[in-house]
Amino acid sequence: MPFQEKNISHFPIIFGRNLLSEVAGFVMPKILVVTMEDLWPLFKNELPNEVEVYLVSSLERSYLESELPKFEHVSSIVGLGGGQAIDVAKYFSWRLNKPLVQFPTSLSVDAVFGHRSGVRENSIVRYVGWAIPQSIYIDYGIIEAAPRLLNVGGIGDVFCFFTGVMDWSYANRQGKCEKRWPYDDSLAQISIRKAERALNSITEIKNLTPLGIEIMVDALKWGGASYHAAGWNPRHIEGVEHFIFYALEAQTGKKFLHGQAVCLGLILGSMMHQQRTEVLLEALVQLGLDIRPESMGLSWEEVNSTMMNLKEFVHRENLPYGISNDFHVTNSFLNRARQQIESAFE
Ligand SMILES: [Zn+2]
């Protein structure tokens, strides 16, 4: 049976303005607001005086567990932030069994639309938990005020559908799809349609018009919620581009803006597949989303050695089968990538 998109409709999303100041009127008192230190001063005046606030300092699961007893008395949880605050809000909501509403402050990642929380166990990311917010509030004013790079960086969690599907259909052609995730074209085509819509609306997204925001949110919701709806299957939503990002983090120990590093992986991955590279690169240039290594504190040498080790990395991490398992990374490939990316952003 073809996959039904309505399977992800249980993540209600409300668009509007001045939504945060409505919290006093509808969220059950004894509210815990989970946010970040730099965000709190920007928003505290819009929230009732009596809310309690939790400023996220760590994503370590054992640490979060030790914080739980402090908040057993709260009645509801409001997540307010980009990725980390949203993830901790989900975790607390799950572990304390309290209703949750989410206010993403940028379009940086798809975390707000996923059931599980990206916490860390000894610094290694683990996706655990179950949280479906009563509602997700997309406040245009809040999104518009976020740093540009955070918002446009969200395109990484949308364009990854392209390379994710390239990897999945590659695995299918090689007869190497995981048994639990046989290739499903109905699922793949929904991903492609959503990524195409974003690709064809780059100006709207660049200018963060209501339509541009709506297109991003619709795609990010797909990326977050369809993982579960497809039976905890990630194959239609991510692939080589995220694997390169994970490998960069693991190899260099550096932290990146998610969308920036994923989009570097996107272009390298699309070159490995020899599909869509020019059009994707052009879209990133239009968005002003710089993916040159130096823009994220990396050198080409670090990128090159990460790419040289990619095959070994995906094997060791037991990541889903794709182009990274077979592609022979050569010096001439790396030189071509460097030349293409550098000249695009000159
Ligand atoms: Zn991502």
Boltz pocket constraint, residues with backbone or C-beta under 6 A from the ligand:
constraints:
  - pocket:
      binder: B
      contacts: [[A, 109], [A, 110], [A, 156], [A, 157], [A, 242], [A, 258], [A, 262]]
      max_distance: 6.0
